[in-house]
Amino acid sequence: MPAITLRRIDHARNMHRYYRLDVQPDLFGEWRRIGQPGRMRVEPYPTAAQAEERMRLQQAAKQGRGYTRIW
C-alpha cells in the first residue's frame, strides 16, 4: 500500500498541517506544521495487514477532522 499524505490548511486559524501515513514493517506516522520539523510515531504490528487496517482507520479519523488527501 502506498504512503498517504494528508494536509489541513485553515488560514483563519493560522493552521497549516501535514500528516503522512506509511506502512513499513510497522505503521509509521509523521505530522508537522508545513515547512517545520515535526514529530514521528512508530507503532509495531504483527502483520502488514494489521498495520494497513490501522492506517485506514487513522486516515478516516484525520479526514473526519478536516484533513484532505494530497494526490
Backbone as JSON Lines, residues from 0, in Angstrom:
{"i":0,"aa":"M","n":[0.85,-1.17,0.0],"ca":[0.0,0.0,0.0],"c":[0.9,1.24,0.0]}
{"i":1,"aa":"P","n":[0.62,2.2,-0.89],"ca":[1.45,3.41,-0.94],"c":[1.21,4.32,0.26]}
{"i":2,"aa":"A","n":[2.16,5.18,0.5],"ca":[2.03,6.15,1.59],"c":[0.86,7.09,1.33]}
{"i":3,"aa":"I","n":[0.25,7.57,2.39],"ca":[-0.87,8.51,2.31],"c":[-0.41,9.82,2.93]}
{"i":4,"aa":"T","n":[-0.59,10.89,2.19],"ca":[-0.22,12.22,2.68],"c":[-1.49,13.05,2.77]}
{"i":5,"aa":"L","n":[-1.72,13.64,3.93],"ca":[-2.89,14.46,4.19],"c":[-2.42,15.86,4.62]}
{"i":6,"aa":"R","n":[-3.26,16.85,4.38],"ca":[-2.94,18.17,4.88],"c":[-4.22,18.88,5.3]}
{"i":7,"aa":"R","n":[-4.02,19.85,6.18],"ca":[-5.14,20.66,6.65],"c":[-4.67,22.11,6.71]}
{"i":8,"aa":"I","n":[-5.3,22.94,5.93],"ca":[-4.94,24.35,5.89],"c":[-6.18,25.17,6.21]}
{"i":9,"aa":"D","n":[-6.07,26.0,7.24],"ca":[-7.15,26.89,7.64],"c":[-6.5,28.24,7.94]}
{"i":10,"aa":"H","n":[-6.55,29.13,6.97],"ca":[-5.89,30.43,7.12],"c":[-6.47,31.24,8.28]}
{"i":11,"aa":"A","n":[-7.76,31.13,8.52],"ca":[-8.39,31.89,9.59],"c":[-7.83,31.5,10.96]}
{"i":12,"aa":"R","n":[-7.42,30.26,11.09],"ca":[-6.88,29.76,12.36],"c":[-5.35,29.64,12.34]}
{"i":13,"aa":"N","n":[-4.73,30.15,11.26],"ca":[-3.28,30.06,11.08],"c":[-2.82,28.6,11.2]}
{"i":14,"aa":"M","n":[-3.56,27.7,10.57],"ca":[-3.29,26.27,10.65],"c":[-2.8,25.77,9.29]}
{"i":15,"aa":"H","n":[-1.6,25.21,9.27],"ca":[-1.0,24.64,8.07],"c":[-0.35,23.33,8.47]}
{"i":16,"aa":"R","n":[-1.12,22.25,8.46],"ca":[-0.64,20.96,8.98],"c":[-0.48,19.93,7.87]}
{"i":17,"aa":"Y","n":[0.41,19.0,8.14],"ca":[0.78,17.93,7.22],"c":[0.78,16.63,8.02]}
{"i":18,"aa":"Y","n":[0.25,15.58,7.45],"ca":[0.21,14.28,8.15],"c":[0.5,13.2,7.11]}
{"i":19,"aa":"R","n":[1.43,12.34,7.38],"ca":[1.8,11.28,6.43],"c":[1.72,9.93,7.13]}
{"i":20,"aa":"L","n":[1.1,8.98,6.46],"ca":[1.0,7.61,6.96],"c":[1.67,6.69,5.95]}
{"i":21,"aa":"D","n":[2.44,5.75,6.45],"ca":[3.14,4.81,5.58],"c":[3.29,3.49,6.32]}
{"i":22,"aa":"V","n":[3.11,2.4,5.61],"ca":[3.31,1.08,6.21],"c":[4.68,0.6,5.79]}
{"i":23,"aa":"Q","n":[5.51,0.38,6.77],"ca":[6.8,-0.25,6.59],"c":[6.58,-1.66,7.17]}
{"i":24,"aa":"P","n":[7.52,-2.24,7.88],"ca":[7.15,-3.45,8.6],"c":[6.2,-3.12,9.75]}
{"i":25,"aa":"D","n":[6.0,-1.84,10.04],"ca":[5.08,-1.37,11.07],"c":[4.39,-0.11,10.54]}
{"i":26,"aa":"L","n":[3.51,0.46,11.3],"ca":[2.83,1.68,10.88],"c":[3.67,2.87,11.27]}
{"i":27,"aa":"F","n":[3.88,3.74,10.32],"ca":[4.68,4.93,10.53],"c":[3.79,6.15,10.36]}
{"i":28,"aa":"G","n":[3.85,7.06,11.27],"ca":[3.09,8.31,11.13],"c":[3.99,9.5,11.42]}
{"i":29,"aa":"E","n":[3.82,10.54,10.65],"ca":[4.58,11.76,10.84],"c":[3.61,12.92,10.71]}
{"i":30,"aa":"W","n":[3.71,13.91,11.6],"ca":[2.85,15.07,11.48],"c":[3.65,16.29,11.87]}
{"i":31,"aa":"R","n":[3.28,17.42,11.23],"ca":[4.0,18.65,11.5],"c":[3.28,19.83,10.85]}
{"i":32,"aa":"R","n":[3.7,21.0,11.23],"ca":[3.27,22.19,10.53],"c":[4.05,22.22,9.22]}
{"i":33,"aa":"I","n":[3.41,22.55,8.12],"ca":[4.07,22.55,6.83],"c":[5.28,23.46,6.89]}
{"i":34,"aa":"G","n":[6.43,22.94,6.45],"ca":[7.67,23.71,6.43],"c":[8.45,23.7,7.73]}
{"i":35,"aa":"Q","n":[8.0,22.96,8.72],"ca":[8.66,22.92,10.03],"c":[9.04,21.48,10.37]}
{"i":36,"aa":"P","n":[10.02,21.31,11.28],"ca":[10.3,19.96,11.76],"c":[9.07,19.41,12.48]}
{"i":37,"aa":"G","n":[8.91,18.14,12.49],"ca":[7.7,17.58,13.07],"c":[7.96,16.48,14.06]}
{"i":38,"aa":"R","n":[6.95,15.69,14.27],"ca":[7.0,14.55,15.18],"c":[6.8,13.28,14.38]}
{"i":39,"aa":"M","n":[7.28,12.2,14.94],"ca":[7.15,10.92,14.27],"c":[6.73,9.88,15.29]}
{"i":40,"aa":"R","n":[5.9,8.96,14.84],"ca":[5.47,7.87,15.73],"c":[5.56,6.56,14.95]}
{"i":41,"aa":"V","n":[6.09,5.54,15.59],"ca":[6.18,4.21,15.0],"c":[5.37,3.27,15.89]}
{"i":42,"aa":"E","n":[4.43,2.55,15.28],"ca":[3.62,1.57,16.01],"c":[3.85,0.2,15.38]}
{"i":43,"aa":"P","n":[4.48,-0.71,16.1],"ca":[4.7,-2.05,15.54],"c":[3.41,-2.88,15.5]}
{"i":44,"aa":"Y","n":[3.24,-3.65,14.44],"ca":[2.12,-4.57,14.27],"c":[2.66,-5.92,13.83]}
{"i":45,"aa":"P","n":[2.01,-7.0,14.23],"ca":[2.49,-8.34,13.89],"c":[2.47,-8.62,12.38]}
{"i":46,"aa":"T","n":[1.51,-8.03,11.66],"ca":[1.41,-8.28,10.22],"c":[1.19,-6.98,9.47]}
{"i":47,"aa":"A","n":[1.56,-6.99,8.2],"ca":[1.34,-5.82,7.34],"c":[-0.16,-5.54,7.2]}
{"i":48,"aa":"A","n":[-0.98,-6.58,7.15],"ca":[-2.42,-6.39,7.01],"c":[-2.99,-5.62,8.21]}
{"i":49,"aa":"Q","n":[-2.53,-5.92,9.4],"ca":[-2.99,-5.21,10.59],"c":[-2.52,-3.75,10.56]}
{"i":50,"aa":"A","n":[-1.3,-3.52,10.11],"ca":[-0.78,-2.16,10.01],"c":[-1.57,-1.36,8.97]}
{"i":51,"aa":"E","n":[-1.91,-1.98,7.85],"ca":[-2.69,-1.3,6.81],"c":[-4.1,-0.97,7.29]}
{"i":52,"aa":"E","n":[-4.7,-1.87,8.06],"ca":[-6.03,-1.59,8.6],"c":[-5.98,-0.4,9.56]}
{"i":53,"aa":"R","n":[-4.96,-0.36,10.41],"ca":[-4.8,0.77,11.34],"c":[-4.56,2.07,10.57]}
{"i":54,"aa":"M","n":[-3.81,1.98,9.47],"ca":[-3.56,3.16,8.65],"c":[-4.87,3.68,8.05]}
{"i":55,"aa":"R","n":[-5.73,2.8,7.58],"ca":[-7.02,3.21,7.04],"c":[-7.88,3.88,8.11]}
{"i":56,"aa":"L","n":[-7.87,3.34,9.31],"ca":[-8.64,3.93,10.41],"c":[-8.1,5.32,10.78]}
{"i":57,"aa":"Q","n":[-6.78,5.45,10.82],"ca":[-6.18,6.74,11.15],"c":[-6.46,7.77,10.05]}
{"i":58,"aa":"Q","n":[-6.42,7.33,8.79],"ca":[-6.74,8.22,7.68],"c":[-8.18,8.72,7.79]}
{"i":59,"aa":"A","n":[-9.1,7.83,8.08],"ca":[-10.51,8.2,8.22],"c":[-10.7,9.2,9.36]}
{"i":60,"aa":"A","n":[-9.99,8.97,10.46],"ca":[-10.09,9.88,11.61],"c":[-9.58,11.27,11.25]}
{"i":61,"aa":"K","n":[-8.47,11.33,10.56],"ca":[-7.9,12.62,10.17],"c":[-8.79,13.33,9.16]}
{"i":62,"aa":"Q","n":[-9.34,12.6,8.21],"ca":[-10.22,13.22,7.23],"c":[-11.51,13.7,7.88]}
{"i":63,"aa":"G","n":[-11.93,13.04,8.93],"ca":[-13.09,13.49,9.69],"c":[-12.83,14.8,10.42]}
{"i":64,"aa":"R","n":[-11.55,15.12,10.64],"ca":[-11.18,16.37,11.31],"c":[-10.79,17.46,10.33]}
{"i":65,"aa":"G","n":[-11.01,17.22,9.03],"ca":[-10.77,18.28,8.05],"c":[-9.55,18.13,7.18]}
{"i":66,"aa":"Y","n":[-8.78,17.08,7.37],"ca":[-7.61,16.85,6.52],"c":[-8.07,16.36,5.15]}
{"i":67,"aa":"T","n":[-7.35,16.74,4.11],"ca":[-7.63,16.25,2.76],"c":[-6.41,15.52,2.24]}
{"i":68,"aa":"R","n":[-6.65,14.56,1.38],"ca":[-5.56,13.77,0.83],"c":[-4.88,14.53,-0.3]}
{"i":69,"aa":"I","n":[-3.56,14.47,-0.33],"ca":[-2.77,15.06,-1.4],"c":[-2.45,13.93,-2.37]}
{"i":70,"aa":"W","n":[-2.79,14.1,-3.61],"ca":[-2.52,13.07,-4.61],"c":[-1.2,13.34,-5.19]}
